[in-house]
Amino acid sequence: MFYSGAILLCALLYSMPMVAQQAGGDFQSQLEAMHGKWFKAFDDGDGATMDKLETDNLVLVLPDGQIWPKTGARGNKQGKGDVGAQRILSNVTVRQFDNTAVLTGVLTTSGATERSSNGNMGTTVVFVRSGGAWKIASAQWTASTKK
């Protein structure tokens, strides 16, 4: 009886859907810092750093709805982004699902030149843990419709 009860309990536990866990402050800070480093590398044209922070099959969804798949290493081919821009994340929530974490928040950009726009965008960034390191696998930005 005990043996069959243990098997039933294990089967029940393994069949339950994965439950999101709110990430702790240190983990959230780690992912926010990684996000900041990623954007700084973008603005500086530092493709090598971006490659270290991204999965090889990264996919971005831009504010205009365009989908940008990473097709190869950025290396020294990455052009400069918007060096004058300052980007701040706020209203951040991080939820962890085993080896995946989802960061949502508001990205505020100021001091931007014509390459990017100033203002607020909703953002979702998906991180995956591979080989003990967290990497950015996907990101999406949604422009605010508020005037």
HELIX and SHEET records of a PDB file:
HELIX    1   1 PHE A    2  SER A   15  1                                  14    
HELIX    2   2 GLY A   25  ASP A   44  1                                  20    
HELIX    3   3 GLY A   47  LEU A   53  1                                   7    
SHEET    1   A 7 GLN A  21  GLN A  22  0                                        
SHEET    2   A 7 GLN A  86  PHE A  97 -1                                        
SHEET    3   A 7 THR A 100  SER A 110 -1                                        
SHEET    4   A 7 GLY A 119  SER A 130 -1                                        
SHEET    5   A 7 ALA A 133  ALA A 143 -1                                        
SHEET    6   A 7 GLU A  54  VAL A  61  1                                        
SHEET    7   A 7 ILE A  67  PRO A  69 -1                                        
END                                                                             
